[in-house]
Amino acid sequence: MGSVEEIDFLAQIYDILKCIERESNDTTGKRSEESSLKIIDFQKKLDNVREQISNLPGIEYSKEAQLRKFSALQEQLELKKKLIQKYKDMVSLEGENLKQYLGNTSN
């Protein structure tokens, strides 16, 4: 999947509206192709965004399934944080015991 582009519709919609307004103020009654081309470009951009959304990982899961997965991952993260802290505490205790042991043997 390609990179996800920043989506900014507002400027493009505003541009289309300005173009249509200019055409409606035109007294000749001719519709230029400019607004039609801008609308077609806008539709292509919408189609591109729809395709990007359909290719997002996890989009096939329901909201409830995503929330369950998120909750399970949060629990795993907490467990891993606790294990890391426990390991750090063990290492510091072993270091202190080693210092005490080395301090007692040098006497």
C-alpha positions in Angstrom: 0.0 0.0 0.0 1.3 3.5 -0.9 1.7 6.2 1.7 -1.5 7.9 2.9 -1.8 11.4 1.6 -3.1 14.3 3.7 -6.7 14.7 2.9 -7.9 18.3 2.4 -11.2 18.7 0.7 -12.1 22.1 1.9 -9.9 24.1 -0.5 -11.0 22.0 -3.4 -14.7 22.4 -2.6 -14.2 26.1 -2.2 -12.5 26.3 -5.5 -15.4 24.4 -7.2 -18.0 26.7 -5.6 -16.1 29.8 -6.7 -16.0 28.5 -10.3 -19.7 27.7 -10.3 -20.5 31.1 -8.9 -18.4 32.8 -11.6 -20.3 30.7 -14.2 -23.7 31.7 -12.8 -22.7 35.4 -12.9 -21.8 34.9 -16.6 -24.5 36.5 -18.6 -23.7 34.6 -21.8 -25.2 31.4 -20.3 -22.3 29.3 -21.3 -21.1 26.6 -18.9 -17.4 26.3 -19.0 -15.7 23.0 -18.8 -13.6 24.4 -15.9 -16.2 23.5 -13.2 -16.9 20.1 -14.8 -13.2 19.3 -14.8 -12.8 20.4 -11.2 -15.7 18.3 -10.1 -14.3 15.2 -12.0 -10.9 15.8 -10.2 -12.7 16.0 -6.9 -14.6 12.7 -7.6 -11.2 11.1 -8.5 -9.8 12.3 -5.2 -12.8 10.9 -3.3 -12.4 7.6 -5.1 -8.7 7.5 -4.1 -9.6 8.2 -0.5 -12.2 5.5 -0.5 -9.6 3.0 -1.8 -7.1 4.1 0.8 -9.7 3.6 3.5 -10.6 0.1 2.3 -6.9 -0.8 2.3 -6.3 0.2 6.0 -5.2 -2.6 8.2 -8.0 -3.8 10.5 -10.8 -2.1 8.6 -12.5 -5.5 8.2 -13.0 -5.8 11.9 -16.0 -4.3 13.7 -15.6 -1.6 16.3 -16.3 -4.1 19.1 -13.6 -6.5 17.7 -11.1 -3.6 17.5 -11.9 -2.6 21.1 -11.4 -6.1 22.3 -8.0 -6.4 20.5 -7.0 -3.0 21.9 -7.9 -4.0 25.4 -5.9 -7.3 25.0 -2.9 -5.4 23.8 -3.1 -2.9 26.7 -3.2 -5.8 29.1 -0.1 -7.3 27.4 1.7 -4.0 27.6 1.0 -3.7 31.3 2.2 -7.2 31.9 5.4 -6.6 30.0 6.0 -3.3 31.9 5.6 -5.2 35.2 8.0 -7.9 34.0 10.6 -5.4 32.9 10.3 -3.6 36.3 10.6 -6.9 38.1 13.7 -7.8 36.1 15.2 -4.4 36.8 14.5 -4.8 40.5 16.2 -8.3 40.4 19.3 -7.0 38.7 19.6 -4.1 41.2 19.2 -6.6 44.1 21.8 -8.9 42.6 24.2 -6.0 42.2 23.7 -4.9 45.8 24.2 -8.5 47.0 27.4 -8.8 44.9 28.7 -5.5 46.4 27.9 -6.7 49.9 29.6 -10.1 49.2 32.7 -8.4 47.7 32.8 -6.0 50.6 32.7 -8.8 53.1 35.4 -10.9 51.4 37.9 -8.0 51.3 37.9 -7.7 55.1 
